[in-house]
């Protein structure tokens, strides 16, 4: 049997929905008090009318007067009643509910605080626990908005608090990880918590509670196994550093030191394993963590303060924590590059193979950015007898196609504005081009350009090649 009353209600709701799509229509509906009337009907709405009424609410809450009217009419309780209505709550309805909350939170701090107080942590946790990627993306928008502006830092701390908000964040990462969904709001939310604030170690640890020694927010933790979710987190944070460096007015030393510790732990795990012939991500999670850690450290070392106030350079914390000594040790322990090894008569049995293709290049690239504009790093490399070691990285290698470029740029940064290092290279040169046994066996030599003071690889018995430093601009590979 047809229900004329239901048909009439649907017709009215659809007319309101159509009117709410335009600014003129929203102004007219606001003057007529439509929003409180729609809100009063939400909890008693039949399933067929619930979604369009929520959509009307979303549209109306695009305007400031309606955002204020929403709070005055008890809109947050009305929205919460939808979740308790007994209807089968679909992903589409949840997504629309979150859109309402996001639009309301746009109005300012008071509205953000009201949304947070009503829905955190219980309802946000219930929504995240559904493990729906589309819903989690909408949830990220609301959380990211609430963790911005005046009270955002306090709310971010609550979101990363164990037993309260942290399960929400972990559920989101675990939901997005299998499909590798990388939504902008997820980048920004994790960037706030892990890169700019102190919560990286905590979030990373809780993505794998097995074989983990907890040390609160410190960097003294140990891993023997890694998870795909942890690799996913590292990839997100790495891409955030590359794609949106300008929004990072600070990079926390907790983050920098945490990644350095991961580098050490991952290297110790893969150290005894067979070499991976792959470049980039592999099926070996420890190698993936190692690879991502290098990329993050390289970008941290190239970060510059974009804020008006001077912030602590995270590279200073890395220097104090021994990053430079670690990188030089990695290079000293490695067997020669393939192009050198193929010409050498013998190789030390104590040398180690690269754990993955491109490992040597990644070590040198971090050193390169670490050197740029940092005299203390320049001096430390000289004091640790690292100049000859860096000169040996200026070679073409079939496993590391860009090794020579990174090595040459590293030497350029090593010598820029540093007379002591320039004298050291001149001393090594001893009026003759610098020739190591490995380089000599390839028919090459290293010379210091008299005008630029930049080292370059040349053929020993033919005309000089072009200066490799010409392939760079502003410290970046072209």
C-alpha positions in Angstrom: 0.0 0.0 0.0 1.3 3.4 -0.9 1.9 5.9 1.9 1.0 9.4 0.6 2.3 11.1 3.8 5.7 9.5 3.4 5.7 10.6 -0.3 4.9 14.1 0.8 7.7 14.2 3.3 10.2 12.9 0.8 9.1 15.6 -1.6 9.6 18.3 1.0 13.0 17.0 2.1 14.2 16.8 -1.5 13.0 20.4 -2.1 14.9 21.5 1.0 18.0 19.6 -0.1 17.9 21.3 -3.5 17.5 24.8 -2.0 20.4 24.1 0.4 22.8 23.7 -2.5 23.0 27.4 -3.3 24.1 30.4 -1.1 20.8 32.2 -1.8 18.9 29.1 -0.8 20.9 28.6 2.4 20.3 32.3 3.4 16.5 31.8 2.8 16.4 28.6 4.8 18.4 30.2 7.7 15.9 33.1 7.8 13.1 30.6 8.0 14.7 28.6 10.8 15.0 25.4 8.7 18.1 24.0 10.4 16.6 23.5 13.9 13.5 21.9 12.3 15.7 19.5 10.3 17.7 18.6 13.4 14.6 17.8 15.5 13.6 15.3 12.9 16.9 13.4 12.7 16.5 10.9 15.5 13.0 9.9 14.3 13.8 9.9 10.6 12.9 6.7 8.7 15.9 5.2 7.0 14.8 6.6 3.6 14.8 10.2 4.9 17.8 10.1 7.2 20.6 10.6 4.6 18.9 13.5 2.7 18.2 15.3 6.0 21.9 14.8 7.0 22.9 16.2 3.6 20.7 19.3 4.2 22.5 19.8 7.5 25.9 19.5 5.8 25.0 22.1 3.2 23.5 24.5 5.7 26.5 24.3 8.0 28.7 25.8 5.3 27.5 29.2 6.5 28.6 30.9 9.8 25.1 31.8 11.0 24.0 28.2 10.5 27.1 26.9 12.3 26.2 29.0 15.3 22.5 28.0 15.1 23.6 24.3 14.9 25.2 24.5 18.4 22.4 26.6 19.8 19.8 24.0 18.7 21.7 21.2 20.3 22.9 19.9 17.0 25.8 17.8 18.4 23.4 15.8 20.6 21.0 15.4 17.6 23.8 14.1 15.4 24.9 11.7 18.2 21.3 10.5 18.4 21.7 9.3 14.8 24.4 6.9 15.9 22.0 5.6 18.7 18.9 5.5 16.6 18.9 1.8 15.9 19.2 2.2 12.2 21.7 0.2 10.3 24.4 2.8 10.0 26.0 2.6 6.6 29.4 4.0 5.6 27.6 6.7 3.6 25.7 7.9 6.7 28.8 7.9 8.9 30.7 9.8 6.2 27.9 12.4 6.1 27.8 12.7 9.9 31.5 13.4 9.9 31.0 16.0 7.1 28.5 17.8 9.4 31.0 17.8 12.2 33.8 19.0 9.9 31.7 21.9 8.6 30.7 23.0 12.1 34.3 22.8 13.4 35.3 25.2 10.6 33.6 28.0 12.5 36.4 28.4 15.1 37.8 27.3 18.4 34.6 27.3 20.3 33.0 25.0 17.7 36.1 22.7 17.6 36.0 22.4 21.3 32.3 21.6 21.3 32.7 18.9 18.7 35.7 17.4 20.5 33.9 17.4 23.9 30.9 15.6 22.5 32.5 13.0 20.3 36.0 12.3 21.7 37.0 9.7 22.5 34.0 7.3 22.6 32.3 8.1 19.3 35.5 8.7 17.3 36.8 5.4 18.6 33.6 3.6 17.5 33.8 5.1 14.1 37.5 4.3 13.6 37.0 0.7 14.8 34.7 0.1 11.8 37.9 0.0 9.7 36.3 1.5 6.6 38.9 3.5 4.5 36.4 6.1 3.2 35.0 6.7 6.7 38.5 6.9 8.2 39.4 9.5 5.7 36.4 11.7 6.7 37.3 11.1 10.4 40.9 12.3 9.6 39.5 15.6 8.3 37.6 16.2 11.5 40.5 15.2 13.8 43.0 17.2 11.8 40.7 20.3 12.0 40.1 19.9 15.7 43.9 19.5 16.3 44.6 22.8 14.6 44.6 26.4 15.9 44.4 27.5 19.5 43.4 24.4 21.4 44.8 22.0 18.8 48.0 21.1 20.6 46.1 20.0 23.7 43.7 18.0 21.7 46.5 16.4 19.8 48.0 15.3 23.1 44.7 13.7 24.0 44.5 12.0 20.7 48.0 10.4 21.3 47.2 9.5 24.9 47.3 5.8 25.5 44.0 4.3 26.6 42.0 7.2 25.2 42.8 8.6 21.8 45.8 6.5 20.6 43.6 3.5 19.6 41.7 5.9 17.2 45.0 6.9 15.5 46.2 3.3 15.4 42.9 2.1 13.9 43.1 4.7 11.2 46.7 3.7 10.2 45.8 0.0 10.3 42.8 0.7 8.1 44.6 2.7 5.5 47.7 0.5 5.4 46.5 -2.6 3.5 45.3 -0.5 0.5 48.1 2.1 1.0 45.6 4.9 1.0 47.4 8.2 1.4 44.9 11.0 2.0 46.1 14.5 2.5 44.4 14.9 5.9 46.1 11.7 7.0 49.4 13.1 6.0 48.8 16.3 8.0 47.4 14.6 11.1 50.3 12.2 11.3 52.7 15.0 10.5 51.4 17.0 13.4 51.7 14.0 15.8 55.0 12.5 14.6 57.1 15.1 12.8 56.2 18.3 14.6 55.4 16.8 18.1 56.8 14.2 20.3 54.7 11.2 19.5 56.5 9.4 16.7 58.2 6.7 18.9 54.9 6.0 20.7 52.8 5.6 17.5 55.5 3.5 15.8 55.9 1.2 18.8 52.2 0.7 19.2 51.9 -0.4 15.6 53.8 -3.5 16.7 53.7 -4.5 20.3 55.7 -7.6 19.8 59.5 -7.6 20.5 59.4 -4.0 21.6 61.0 -2.5 24.6 59.0 0.5 25.6 60.9 3.6 26.8 58.1 6.1 26.9 59.0 8.9 24.4 62.7 8.2 24.4 64.7 6.7 21.5 66.0 3.6 23.3 63.8 0.9 21.9 64.6 -2.3 20.2 62.9 -4.1 17.3 63.6 -7.6 15.9 60.5 -7.6 13.7 58.8 -4.9 11.8 55.2 -4.7 10.4 53.7 -3.4 7.2 51.8 -0.8 9.2 55.1 0.6 10.5 56.5 0.8 7.0 53.3 2.5 5.8 53.7 5.1 8.6 57.3 5.8 7.6 56.4 6.2 3.9 53.6 8.7 4.9 56.0 10.7 7.0 58.7 10.6 4.3 56.3 11.9 1.6 55.0 14.6 3.9 58.6 15.9 4.3 59.0 16.0 0.5 55.6 17.3 -0.6 54.8 19.9 2.1 58.1 21.1 3.6 56.8 24.7 3.9 54.1 23.6 6.4 56.7 22.1 8.8 57.6 25.2 10.8 59.4 22.7 13.2 60.7 19.2 13.1 60.9 17.6 16.5 64.2 16.3 17.7 62.2 13.3 19.1 61.3 12.5 15.5 64.8 12.9 14.2 66.3 10.8 17.0 63.6 8.2 16.7 64.3 7.7 13.0 68.0 7.5 13.7 67.4 4.7 16.2 65.3 2.9 13.6 68.1 3.1 11.1 70.5 1.4 13.6 67.9 -1.3 14.5 67.0 -2.1 10.9 70.7 -2.2 9.8 71.5 -4.7 12.6 68.6 -6.9 11.5 69.5 -6.9 7.8 73.2 -7.0 8.4 73.5 -10.8 8.3 70.9 -11.3 5.6 71.5 -11.9 1.9 71.7 -8.9 -0.4 68.5 -7.7 -2.0 68.9 -6.9 -5.7 65.8 -4.7 -5.6 65.9 -0.9 -5.4 63.3 0.7 -3.2 60.6 -1.3 -1.3 60.9 -5.1 -1.2 59.2 -7.9 0.6 61.8 -7.6 3.4 60.2 -5.3 6.0 63.5 -4.6 7.7 65.1 -3.4 4.4 62.0 -1.2 3.8 62.5 0.4 7.3 66.2 0.9 6.5 65.4 2.5 3.1 62.7 4.7 4.5 64.9 5.8 7.4 67.6 7.0 5.0 65.1 9.0 3.0 63.6 10.6 6.0 67.1 11.5 7.5 68.2 12.9 4.2 65.1 15.2 4.1 65.5 16.2 7.8 69.1 17.2 7.1 68.0 19.4 4.2 65.1 21.0 6.2 65.2 24.8 6.7 63.3 26.8 9.3 60.3 28.5 7.5 58.9 30.2 10.5 59.6 33.7 11.7 61.1 32.5 14.9 64.4 30.6 15.0 63.8 26.9 15.7 66.3 24.3 16.7 67.9 22.5 13.7 67.0 18.8 14.2 70.3 18.1 12.4 72.1 19.4 15.5 70.5 16.7 17.6 71.5 14.1 15.0 75.1 15.3 15.1 75.2 15.0 18.8 73.6 11.6 18.7 76.4 10.3 16.4 74.8 10.2 12.9 78.0 11.3 11.2 80.1 8.6 12.9 77.5 6.0 12.0 77.4 7.0 8.3 81.2 7.0 8.0 81.3 3.6 9.7 78.8 2.2 7.2 80.9 3.4 4.3 84.1 2.0 5.8 82.6 -1.4 6.4 81.3 -1.8 2.9 83.1 -3.6 0.1 84.2 -1.4 -2.8 81.6 -0.3 -5.4 81.1 -2.9 -8.1 83.1 -1.0 -10.7 86.0 -0.9 -8.3 85.6 -4.4 -7.1 85.6 -5.7 -10.7 89.0 -4.1 -11.4 90.5 -5.0 -8.0 92.8 -8.0 -7.6 91.2 -8.9 -4.2 88.6 -7.7 -1.7 88.9 -7.8 2.0 87.0 -10.7 3.5 85.9 -8.3 6.3 84.0 -6.1 3.9 80.2 -6.2 3.9 77.9 -6.3 0.9 75.2 -3.6 0.5 72.0 -4.9 2.1 70.0 -3.6 -0.9 70.7 -1.9 -4.2 71.3 1.7 -3.7 72.4 1.4 0.0 75.8 3.2 -0.6 74.1 6.0 -2.5 71.6 6.5 0.3 74.4 6.7 2.9 76.2 9.3 0.8 73.1 11.3 0.1 72.4 11.7 3.8 76.0 12.8 4.3 75.6 15.2 1.4 72.6 17.0 2.9 74.2 16.8 6.4 77.2 18.7 5.1 75.3 21.5 3.3 75.8 24.8 5.1 77.1 23.1 8.3 80.7 23.9 9.1 80.7 21.7 12.2 79.9 18.7 10.1 82.6 19.7 7.6 85.2 19.9 10.4 84.1 16.6 12.0 84.5 14.7 8.7 88.1 16.1 8.4 88.9 15.2 12.0 87.6 11.7 11.5 89.7 11.2 8.4 86.6 11.0 6.3 87.8 13.1 3.4 89.6 10.3 1.6 86.6 8.1 2.2 84.2 10.6 0.6 86.6 11.0 -2.4 86.3 7.3 -3.1 82.5 7.7 -3.5 82.9 9.9 -6.6 82.7 6.9 -8.9 80.2 5.5 -11.4 78.7 2.3 -10.0 76.3 -0.1 -11.8 74.4 -0.7 -8.5 74.2 3.0 -7.7 73.6 5.0 -10.8 73.6 8.4 -9.0 76.4 7.6 -6.6 78.9 9.7 -8.5 76.6 12.7 -8.5 75.9 12.5 -4.8 79.6 11.9 -4.0 80.7 14.8 -6.1 78.1 17.1 -4.5 79.2 15.9 -1.1 82.8 17.0 -1.8 81.6 20.3 -3.0 79.7 20.9 0.2 82.7 19.6 2.2 85.0 22.2 0.7 82.6 25.2 0.5 83.9 28.0 2.7 86.2 25.7 4.6 89.9 26.5 4.1 91.0 23.7 6.4 89.3 21.1 4.3 90.6 22.7 1.1 94.2 22.5 2.5 93.6 18.9 3.4 92.6 18.0 -0.1 95.6 19.9 -1.4 97.8 18.0 1.0 96.4 14.8 -0.3 97.0 16.0 -3.8 100.6 16.8 -3.1 101.0 18.7 -6.3 99.5 15.7 -8.1 96.0 14.6 -8.8 94.5 12.5 -6.0 94.7 8.9 -7.2 93.5 6.0 -4.9 94.4 2.5 -6.0 90.8 1.7 -6.8 90.4 4.8 -8.9 93.7 4.2 -10.7 92.7 0.7 -11.7 89.7 2.2 -13.5 91.9 4.6 -15.4 90.5 7.6 -13.5 91.7 10.2 -11.1 90.3 13.0 -8.9 91.4 16.6 -9.6 90.5 19.8 -7.8 89.3 22.4 -10.2 91.4 25.5 -9.8 88.6 28.0 -10.3 85.7 26.3 -8.4 87.8 24.3 -5.9 85.4 21.4 -6.7 86.8 17.9 -7.1 86.0 16.2 -10.4 86.6 12.7 -11.9 88.8 12.8 -15.0 90.3 10.1 -17.2 93.9 9.5 -16.4 95.3 9.7 -19.9 92.6 11.6 -21.8 91.1 15.0 -21.8 89.2 16.0 -18.7 85.5 15.3 -18.5 82.9 17.8 -17.6 82.6 18.9 -14.0 80.0 16.7 -12.4 78.9 19.5 -10.2 77.3 21.2 -13.1 74.4 18.8 -12.8 73.2 20.3 -9.6 71.2 23.4 -8.7 70.6 24.7 -5.2 71.8 21.5 -3.6 69.3 19.3 -5.4 69.9 16.6 -7.9 68.5 17.6 -11.3 
